Amino acid sequence: MEFENKIKHLIRISAIMLTLVLIVPVIIGLIFSLIMPMAILSVALVALVIIIAERKRRKL
């Protein structure tokens, strides 16, 4: 009985570890897929603002 309980415990731990190993990259991927477009957009906006500012400065 003691041995069986140990095996069940080990199986449970390994199952938790497996789910973590599978879930963590998915969560990281989701976070990146949410953050990256935002970062790209903000960079593009900053670039646009700089370009517009430069053009206005040249006109003046």
LONUDO-561270 format. One record per residue (C-alpha): chain; residue in three letters; residue number from 1; y, x, z. Coordinates in steps of 0.02 Angstrom, whole numbers, plus 50000, padded with zeros to 5 digits. Each point is the difference from the previous one (the first is absolute). Layout:
N
chaine A residu ala num NUM py Y px X pz Z
...
END
This chain:
60
chaine A residu met num 1 py 50000 px 50000 pz 50000
chaine A residu glu num 2 py 50121 px 50141 pz 50048
chaine A residu phe num 3 py 49961 px 50090 pz 49837
chaine A residu glu num 4 py 50028 px 49840 pz 49898
chaine A residu asn num 5 py 50169 px 49972 pz 50082
chaine A residu lys num 6 py 50051 px 50179 pz 49959
chaine A residu ile num 7 py 49951 px 49975 pz 49818
chaine A residu lys num 8 py 50096 px 49836 pz 49991
chaine A residu his num 9 py 50151 px 50086 pz 50079
chaine A residu leu num 10 py 49990 px 50143 pz 49874
chaine A residu ile num 11 py 49985 px 49876 pz 49856
chaine A residu arg num 12 py 50151 px 49905 pz 50064
chaine A residu ile num 13 py 50103 px 50161 pz 50017
chaine A residu ser num 14 py 49950 px 50059 pz 49825
chaine A residu ala num 15 py 50042 px 49828 pz 49929
chaine A residu ile num 16 py 50173 px 50007 pz 50082
chaine A residu met num 17 py 50026 px 50176 pz 49933
chaine A residu leu num 18 py 49948 px 49946 pz 49825
chaine A residu thr num 19 py 50117 px 49851 pz 50001
chaine A residu leu num 20 py 50142 px 50112 pz 50060
chaine A residu val num 21 py 49961 px 50128 pz 49865
chaine A residu leu num 22 py 50003 px 49860 pz 49870
chaine A residu ile num 23 py 50149 px 49902 pz 50068
chaine A residu val num 24 py 50120 px 50144 pz 50041
chaine A residu pro num 25 py 50017 px 50064 pz 49819
chaine A residu val num 26 py 50023 px 49820 pz 49940
chaine A residu ile num 27 py 50140 px 49972 pz 50127
chaine A residu ile num 28 py 50080 px 50167 pz 49954
chaine A residu gly num 29 py 49987 px 49954 pz 49815
chaine A residu leu num 30 py 50081 px 49830 pz 50033
chaine A residu ile num 31 py 50141 px 50079 pz 50099
chaine A residu phe num 32 py 50030 px 50128 pz 49861
chaine A residu ser num 33 py 49995 px 49865 pz 49865
chaine A residu leu num 34 py 50133 px 49907 pz 50100
chaine A residu ile num 35 py 50108 px 50151 pz 50045
chaine A residu met num 36 py 49992 px 50097 pz 49836
chaine A residu pro num 37 py 50083 px 49867 pz 49889
chaine A residu met num 38 py 50135 px 49981 pz 50133
chaine A residu ala num 39 py 50028 px 50188 pz 50003
chaine A residu ile num 40 py 50004 px 50009 pz 49810
chaine A residu leu num 41 py 50123 px 49854 pz 49993
chaine A residu ser num 42 py 50114 px 50077 pz 50131
chaine A residu val num 43 py 49998 px 50167 pz 49908
chaine A residu ala num 44 py 50040 px 49911 pz 49837
chaine A residu leu num 45 py 50143 px 49905 pz 50083
chaine A residu val num 46 py 50072 px 50160 pz 50073
chaine A residu ala num 47 py 49987 px 50084 pz 49830
chaine A residu leu num 48 py 50089 px 49851 pz 49918
chaine A residu val num 49 py 50139 px 50004 pz 50130
chaine A residu ile num 50 py 50023 px 50187 pz 49972
chaine A residu ile num 51 py 50005 px 49977 pz 49811
chaine A residu ile num 52 py 50126 px 49858 pz 50013
chaine A residu ala num 53 py 50108 px 50101 pz 50120
chaine A residu glu num 54 py 49997 px 50150 pz 49882
chaine A residu arg num 55 py 50051 px 49892 pz 49851
chaine A residu lys num 56 py 50144 px 49922 pz 50098
chaine A residu arg num 57 py 50057 px 50172 pz 50056
chaine A residu arg num 58 py 49999 px 50063 pz 49819
chaine A residu lys num 59 py 50100 px 49850 pz 49941
chaine A residu leu num 60 py 50130 px 50032 pz 50136
END
